[in-house]
Amino acid sequence: MSTLPLDRPALIAALRARIARMERAGAAEALATRGEDAIPLAPAIDAALPWGGLPRAALHEVLAGEPGAAAGFATLALARAGGTVLWIAPDPDAWPPGLSRFGLSPAQLVLVRATRQQDALWAMEETLRCPAVGAALLMVSGDLDLTAARRLQLAAEAGGVLGLLLRPDEDGAAPTAALTRWRVGATASDSPSSHALGDPAWSLELLRCRGGRPARWQAAWHGDQLVTEESAARSGAVRRRA
């Protein structure tokens, strides 16, 4: 069974139609309406990042120690970037109602199917160069050429867009052009009942950070906030004193 190449003109037309309202406002205004340059994650994590959060206009790698946990962590970053979000993959299996739990509205989401890596990289690069877009995620299943990754980083810098690479956790020691590299795994959730699902709980490991140091956290998604183990313990102590 042959795979048809990506219809690039049709993709461009679809993206232009989706972000037309933002483009009319102008690139500068679109960037200004998204607020600060760094996207907050959680106080403890933000304090460890040189930028006070996850910086926009940059490429970040997320290694999936557990696919669901990594997708959830990536989704909360995409949602907090604001604006239109593109999810580019050979076979996008993102479930919009599930992603909405992490703050990403289905109305923000554009799923792009690119079966060939060449087409996926092209779509990602063109998206990152568009300042009317809030963020873009590219799922990579195999090796990624370092030159291609550098092109994506330069595109993100040019457009001011948050770029995420979601990759299998195979080789965290390989060279990277991304500003940060994370490994995300799943941990046991804190549920009061064996019959109830608790909050999503993750092990977050910052493997590389330009200008920063590696670090680790245990965190959970509670309500609409990412809560680290340290802040959760502090909050519990305050409630006990009260």
Contacts in CASP RR format, 6 or more apart in sequence:
PFRMAT RR
TARGET T0000
AUTHOR 0000-0000-0000
METHOD contacts of the structure
MODEL  1
MSTLPLDRPALIAALRARIARMERAGAAEALATRGEDAIPLAPAIDAALP
WGGLPRAALHEVLAGEPGAAAGFATLALARAGGTVLWIAPDPDAWPPGLS
RFGLSPAQLVLVRATRQQDALWAMEETLRCPAVGAALLMVSGDLDLTAAR
RLQLAAEAGGVLGLLLRPDEDGAAPTAALTRWRVGATASDSPSSHALGDP
AWSLELLRCRGGRPARWQAAWHGDQLVTEESAARSGAVRRRA
3 115 0 8 1.000
3 116 0 8 1.000
5 116 0 8 1.000
5 119 0 8 1.000
6 114 0 8 1.000
6 115 0 8 1.000
6 116 0 8 1.000
6 119 0 8 1.000
6 122 0 8 1.000
6 123 0 8 1.000
8 119 0 8 1.000
8 122 0 8 1.000
11 112 0 8 1.000
11 123 0 8 1.000
12 126 0 8 1.000
14 110 0 8 1.000
15 86 0 8 1.000
15 110 0 8 1.000
15 127 0 8 1.000
15 130 0 8 1.000
16 23 0 8 1.000
18 84 0 8 1.000
18 110 0 8 1.000
19 84 0 8 1.000
19 130 0 8 1.000
19 132 0 8 1.000
19 133 0 8 1.000
22 30 0 8 1.000
22 83 0 8 1.000
22 84 0 8 1.000
22 132 0 8 1.000
22 133 0 8 1.000
23 30 0 8 1.000
23 132 0 8 1.000
25 33 0 8 1.000
25 132 0 8 1.000
26 132 0 8 1.000
27 131 0 8 1.000
27 132 0 8 1.000
27 159 0 8 1.000
28 131 0 8 1.000
30 131 0 8 1.000
30 132 0 8 1.000
31 131 0 8 1.000
31 160 0 8 1.000
34 56 0 8 1.000
34 81 0 8 1.000
34 82 0 8 1.000
34 83 0 8 1.000
34 134 0 8 1.000
37 51 0 8 1.000
37 55 0 8 1.000
37 56 0 8 1.000
37 57 0 8 1.000
38 46 0 8 1.000
38 49 0 8 1.000
38 51 0 8 1.000
38 52 0 8 1.000
38 53 0 8 1.000
38 54 0 8 1.000
38 55 0 8 1.000
38 56 0 8 1.000
39 53 0 8 1.000
39 54 0 8 1.000
39 55 0 8 1.000
39 56 0 8 1.000
39 77 0 8 1.000
39 80 0 8 1.000
39 81 0 8 1.000
39 162 0 8 1.000
40 46 0 8 1.000
40 52 0 8 1.000
40 53 0 8 1.000
40 54 0 8 1.000
40 80 0 8 1.000
41 53 0 8 1.000
41 54 0 8 1.000
41 76 0 8 1.000
41 77 0 8 1.000
41 80 0 8 1.000
41 226 0 8 1.000
42 217 0 8 1.000
42 219 0 8 1.000
42 225 0 8 1.000
42 226 0 8 1.000
42 227 0 8 1.000
42 228 0 8 1.000
42 231 0 8 1.000
43 228 0 8 1.000
43 231 0 8 1.000
44 217 0 8 1.000
44 228 0 8 1.000
44 230 0 8 1.000
44 231 0 8 1.000
45 53 0 8 1.000
45 204 0 8 1.000
45 206 0 8 1.000
45 215 0 8 1.000
45 217 0 8 1.000
45 219 0 8 1.000
45 226 0 8 1.000
45 228 0 8 1.000
46 52 0 8 1.000
46 53 0 8 1.000
48 206 0 8 1.000
48 209 0 8 1.000
48 212 0 8 1.000
48 213 0 8 1.000
48 215 0 8 1.000
49 55 0 8 1.000
49 180 0 8 1.000
49 206 0 8 1.000
49 209 0 8 1.000
49 212 0 8 1.000
50 209 0 8 1.000
50 210 0 8 1.000
50 211 0 8 1.000
50 212 0 8 1.000
54 60 0 8 1.000
54 77 0 8 1.000
54 162 0 8 1.000
54 180 0 8 1.000
55 179 0 8 1.000
56 81 0 8 1.000
56 160 0 8 1.000
56 161 0 8 1.000
56 162 0 8 1.000
57 156 0 8 1.000
57 157 0 8 1.000
57 159 0 8 1.000
57 160 0 8 1.000
57 161 0 8 1.000
57 162 0 8 1.000
58 153 0 8 1.000
58 156 0 8 1.000
58 157 0 8 1.000
58 162 0 8 1.000
58 163 0 8 1.000
58 178 0 8 1.000
58 179 0 8 1.000
58 180 0 8 1.000
59 128 0 8 1.000
59 149 0 8 1.000
59 152 0 8 1.000
59 153 0 8 1.000
59 156 0 8 1.000
59 163 0 8 1.000
59 164 0 8 1.000
59 165 0 8 1.000
59 177 0 8 1.000
59 178 0 8 1.000
59 179 0 8 1.000
60 77 0 8 1.000
60 162 0 8 1.000
60 163 0 8 1.000
60 164 0 8 1.000
60 165 0 8 1.000
60 178 0 8 1.000
60 179 0 8 1.000
60 180 0 8 1.000
60 181 0 8 1.000
60 182 0 8 1.000
61 164 0 8 1.000
61 165 0 8 1.000
61 167 0 8 1.000
61 176 0 8 1.000
61 178 0 8 1.000
61 180 0 8 1.000
61 181 0 8 1.000
61 182 0 8 1.000
62 70 0 8 1.000
62 73 0 8 1.000
62 74 0 8 1.000
62 164 0 8 1.000
62 165 0 8 1.000
62 166 0 8 1.000
62 167 0 8 1.000
62 182 0 8 1.000
62 184 0 8 1.000
63 70 0 8 1.000
63 167 0 8 1.000
63 168 0 8 1.000
63 169 0 8 1.000
63 170 0 8 1.000
63 172 0 8 1.000
63 181 0 8 1.000
63 182 0 8 1.000
63 183 0 8 1.000
63 184 0 8 1.000
63 207 0 8 1.000
64 70 0 8 1.000
64 71 0 8 1.000
64 166 0 8 1.000
64 167 0 8 1.000
64 168 0 8 1.000
64 169 0 8 1.000
64 184 0 8 1.000
64 185 0 8 1.000
65 168 0 8 1.000
65 169 0 8 1.000
65 183 0 8 1.000
65 184 0 8 1.000
65 185 0 8 1.000
65 186 0 8 1.000
66 184 0 8 1.000
66 185 0 8 1.000
66 186 0 8 1.000
68 186 0 8 1.000
69 184 0 8 1.000
69 185 0 8 1.000
69 186 0 8 1.000
69 200 0 8 1.000
69 202 0 8 1.000
69 203 0 8 1.000
70 166 0 8 1.000
70 184 0 8 1.000
70 185 0 8 1.000
71 94 0 8 1.000
71 99 0 8 1.000
71 166 0 8 1.000
72 99 0 8 1.000
72 102 0 8 1.000
72 184 0 8 1.000
72 200 0 8 1.000
72 221 0 8 1.000
73 182 0 8 1.000
73 184 0 8 1.000
73 202 0 8 1.000
73 204 0 8 1.000
74 137 0 8 1.000
74 164 0 8 1.000
74 166 0 8 1.000
74 184 0 8 1.000
75 99 0 8 1.000
75 102 0 8 1.000
75 103 0 8 1.000
75 104 0 8 1.000
76 102 0 8 1.000
76 103 0 8 1.000
76 104 0 8 1.000
76 221 0 8 1.000
76 226 0 8 1.000
77 135 0 8 1.000
77 162 0 8 1.000
77 164 0 8 1.000
78 85 0 8 1.000
78 87 0 8 1.000
78 104 0 8 1.000
78 135 0 8 1.000
78 137 0 8 1.000
78 162 0 8 1.000
78 164 0 8 1.000
79 85 0 8 1.000
79 99 0 8 1.000
79 102 0 8 1.000
79 103 0 8 1.000
79 104 0 8 1.000
79 105 0 8 1.000
79 108 0 8 1.000
81 134 0 8 1.000
81 135 0 8 1.000
81 161 0 8 1.000
81 162 0 8 1.000
82 108 0 8 1.000
82 134 0 8 1.000
82 135 0 8 1.000
83 108 0 8 1.000
83 133 0 8 1.000
83 134 0 8 1.000
83 135 0 8 1.000
84 108 0 8 1.000
84 110 0 8 1.000
84 132 0 8 1.000
84 133 0 8 1.000
84 134 0 8 1.000
85 104 0 8 1.000
85 108 0 8 1.000
85 109 0 8 1.000
85 110 0 8 1.000
85 133 0 8 1.000
85 134 0 8 1.000
85 135 0 8 1.000
85 136 0 8 1.000
85 137 0 8 1.000
86 110 0 8 1.000
86 112 0 8 1.000
86 123 0 8 1.000
86 124 0 8 1.000
86 127 0 8 1.000
86 133 0 8 1.000
86 135 0 8 1.000
86 136 0 8 1.000
86 137 0 8 1.000
87 94 0 8 1.000
87 109 0 8 1.000
87 110 0 8 1.000
87 111 0 8 1.000
87 112 0 8 1.000
87 136 0 8 1.000
87 137 0 8 1.000
87 139 0 8 1.000
88 112 0 8 1.000
88 114 0 8 1.000
88 120 0 8 1.000
88 123 0 8 1.000
88 124 0 8 1.000
88 127 0 8 1.000
88 136 0 8 1.000
88 137 0 8 1.000
88 138 0 8 1.000
88 139 0 8 1.000
89 111 0 8 1.000
89 112 0 8 1.000
89 113 0 8 1.000
89 114 0 8 1.000
89 120 0 8 1.000
89 138 0 8 1.000
89 139 0 8 1.000
90 113 0 8 1.000
90 114 0 8 1.000
90 115 0 8 1.000
90 120 0 8 1.000
90 139 0 8 1.000
90 141 0 8 1.000
91 113 0 8 1.000
91 115 0 8 1.000
92 111 0 8 1.000
92 112 0 8 1.000
92 113 0 8 1.000
92 139 0 8 1.000
94 109 0 8 1.000
94 111 0 8 1.000
96 104 0 8 1.000
96 106 0 8 1.000
96 109 0 8 1.000
97 106 0 8 1.000
99 106 0 8 1.000
99 109 0 8 1.000
100 106 0 8 1.000
101 221 0 8 1.000
102 221 0 8 1.000
103 224 0 8 1.000
112 120 0 8 1.000
112 123 0 8 1.000
114 120 0 8 1.000
114 123 0 8 1.000
117 140 0 8 1.000
117 142 0 8 1.000
120 138 0 8 1.000
120 139 0 8 1.000
120 140 0 8 1.000
121 138 0 8 1.000
121 148 0 8 1.000
121 151 0 8 1.000
121 152 0 8 1.000
124 136 0 8 1.000
124 138 0 8 1.000
124 152 0 8 1.000
124 155 0 8 1.000
124 163 0 8 1.000
125 151 0 8 1.000
125 152 0 8 1.000
125 155 0 8 1.000
126 155 0 8 1.000
127 133 0 8 1.000
127 136 0 8 1.000
127 161 0 8 1.000
128 136 0 8 1.000
128 152 0 8 1.000
128 155 0 8 1.000
128 156 0 8 1.000
128 158 0 8 1.000
128 159 0 8 1.000
128 160 0 8 1.000
128 161 0 8 1.000
128 163 0 8 1.000
129 155 0 8 1.000
129 158 0 8 1.000
129 159 0 8 1.000
129 161 0 8 1.000
130 159 0 8 1.000
130 161 0 8 1.000
131 159 0 8 1.000
131 160 0 8 1.000
131 161 0 8 1.000
133 161 0 8 1.000
134 161 0 8 1.000
134 162 0 8 1.000
135 161 0 8 1.000
135 162 0 8 1.000
135 163 0 8 1.000
135 164 0 8 1.000
136 161 0 8 1.000
136 162 0 8 1.000
136 163 0 8 1.000
136 164 0 8 1.000
137 163 0 8 1.000
137 164 0 8 1.000
137 165 0 8 1.000
137 166 0 8 1.000
138 152 0 8 1.000
138 163 0 8 1.000
138 164 0 8 1.000
138 165 0 8 1.000
138 166 0 8 1.000
139 166 0 8 1.000
139 167 0 8 1.000
140 165 0 8 1.000
140 166 0 8 1.000
140 167 0 8 1.000
141 167 0 8 1.000
141 168 0 8 1.000
142 167 0 8 1.000
142 168 0 8 1.000
144 165 0 8 1.000
144 167 0 8 1.000
146 175 0 8 1.000
146 176 0 8 1.000
146 177 0 8 1.000
149 165 0 8 1.000
149 176 0 8 1.000
149 177 0 8 1.000
149 178 0 8 1.000
150 177 0 8 1.000
152 163 0 8 1.000
152 165 0 8 1.000
152 177 0 8 1.000
153 177 0 8 1.000
153 178 0 8 1.000
153 179 0 8 1.000
155 161 0 8 1.000
156 162 0 8 1.000
156 163 0 8 1.000
165 178 0 8 1.000
169 183 0 8 1.000
172 181 0 8 1.000
172 183 0 8 1.000
172 207 0 8 1.000
176 208 0 8 1.000
178 208 0 8 1.000
179 209 0 8 1.000
179 210 0 8 1.000
180 206 0 8 1.000
180 208 0 8 1.000
180 209 0 8 1.000
180 210 0 8 1.000
181 206 0 8 1.000
181 207 0 8 1.000
181 208 0 8 1.000
181 209 0 8 1.000
182 204 0 8 1.000
182 205 0 8 1.000
182 206 0 8 1.000
182 207 0 8 1.000
183 204 0 8 1.000
183 205 0 8 1.000
183 207 0 8 1.000
184 202 0 8 1.000
184 203 0 8 1.000
184 204 0 8 1.000
184 205 0 8 1.000
185 202 0 8 1.000
185 203 0 8 1.000
185 204 0 8 1.000
186 200 0 8 1.000
186 201 0 8 1.000
186 202 0 8 1.000
186 203 0 8 1.000
187 201 0 8 1.000
187 202 0 8 1.000
187 203 0 8 1.000
187 218 0 8 1.000
188 201 0 8 1.000
189 197 0 8 1.000
189 198 0 8 1.000
189 199 0 8 1.000
189 200 0 8 1.000
189 201 0 8 1.000
189 220 0 8 1.000
190 198 0 8 1.000
190 199 0 8 1.000
190 201 0 8 1.000
190 220 0 8 1.000
191 197 0 8 1.000
191 198 0 8 1.000
199 220 0 8 1.000
199 221 0 8 1.000
199 222 0 8 1.000
199 223 0 8 1.000
200 220 0 8 1.000
200 221 0 8 1.000
201 218 0 8 1.000
201 219 0 8 1.000
201 220 0 8 1.000
201 221 0 8 1.000
202 218 0 8 1.000
202 219 0 8 1.000
202 220 0 8 1.000
202 221 0 8 1.000
203 216 0 8 1.000
203 217 0 8 1.000
203 218 0 8 1.000
203 219 0 8 1.000
204 216 0 8 1.000
204 217 0 8 1.000
204 218 0 8 1.000
204 219 0 8 1.000
205 214 0 8 1.000
205 215 0 8 1.000
205 216 0 8 1.000
206 214 0 8 1.000
206 215 0 8 1.000
206 216 0 8 1.000
207 214 0 8 1.000
208 214 0 8 1.000
217 228 0 8 1.000
217 229 0 8 1.000
217 230 0 8 1.000
218 228 0 8 1.000
218 229 0 8 1.000
219 226 0 8 1.000
219 227 0 8 1.000
219 228 0 8 1.000
219 229 0 8 1.000
220 226 0 8 1.000
220 227 0 8 1.000
220 232 0 8 1.000
221 227 0 8 1.000
227 235 0 8 1.000
END
